[in-house]
Amino acid sequence: MISETAAYVIVYVVLAACSCVAVSAGYFVFQVLRKDASGNDGDKSGADFWYSARGTQGPVSLGLSFFSSAMGGWVLFSAPEVGALSGWWGTIGYALASSLPFVLFMWLGPIIRRRFTGGFCLTDWVRQRFGRPLQLYVSLVTVFYMWVYMVAELTSIGNLVRDLSGLSPLNALLPVSLITMLYTGLSGLPGSIWTDRLQGVIMVIFIIVTIIACFGGLHIAEGKWGE
């Protein structure tokens, strides 16, 4: 267990780094808005850039964003539990079930974008394809899902901080929630993607270090792999 001081330092250093990245993204958002305000198109494309970042991100940036969004505190709870209860096959199945939807989205996303170039999200495509009633239904399901997802993520963060440092979960949840809300409101989706990119790079480094630490000096007898 780490000390309370170290826990506070880690939480606020990470928040400060993400805030700096988001503020940098916010500067570019402001430049786009100012440029569009003085142009012939008004602020339409600038607003679109704020909430959709349409056509501004490459595959690496989007991949890191999806990766960091999916990799939360749950990997320290759910994945090890599946491995302990179901062994290697359960771990492999869990990994495939978590990653294959993104592979499908990688193939399906460009098709939807080509057929509906002016859309912002999946619900816009549903409206064009199936009509307004189904769009409202999908929107309600999406909002409910994202609410559950947000509560689960915040709960995982609080439990992780409590288990590793002994701090009250609120000591991490409040600054994380407030600062994230502030820089997202300032920078929009570009700020969120930029901070996701930073988190993705950090997590890739941690994964490499963890793999080296686990398997570099770890010896498991051949007969023990099945246990």
C-alpha positions, 0 to 999 in steps of 0.5 A: 500500500502506498502512502497518502502523500504519494497517492495525492501526488499521483492523483494531482500530477496526472490531473495537472498533466491532463489539464495542460494537454486539454488546455493546449487542445482548447487553444486550438479549438479557440483558434478554429472558432475565431477563424470561422467567426471571421469567415463566410461560414460563421461558427458552424465548422468551429462548433462542429470541431468542438463537439465532434472533431470531425476529420481531424484525428488519425488512426493512431490517435483514435486507437489510443483514445478507444484504448484508454477509454476502455482500459479503466480500473476494472482491469485490476478487478474483473480480468484477474477474477476471470483468470483465477476462476476460469483459467487461461481459456476464460482469460482469452475469452474475456480478452476476445469479448472485450476487443472484438467489438472494436475490430467490428467497429473499425470495419463498420465505422467507415461504412457508416461515415461514407453513407452519412457524412453529415452525422455526428454519432450513431443515433443520427445514422439510426434516424436516417436509416430507421426514423425518429422513433428508433433514434429516440429509443437508441438515444435513451438506451445510450444515455442509460448505458453511459450513466451506468458506465460512468458510475462504474468507472467512478466506483472503480477509481474510488475503490482503487484509491482506497485499496492502494492508499487507504484514502477516502474514495471522495478524495479522488472522485471529486477532483477527477470529476470536477477537473475532467468536467471543466477541461472537457467543457473548455476544449470539447471532444478534441480535449478529451481525445488529446487527454485520452492519447496521453493516457494511452501512451502512459498505459502502454508504457506501464503494460510493457514495464509490467510484462517485463517485471512479471515475466523477466524474473518469474519462473513457472514449472511446465506442469503448473500452467494448467493449475 
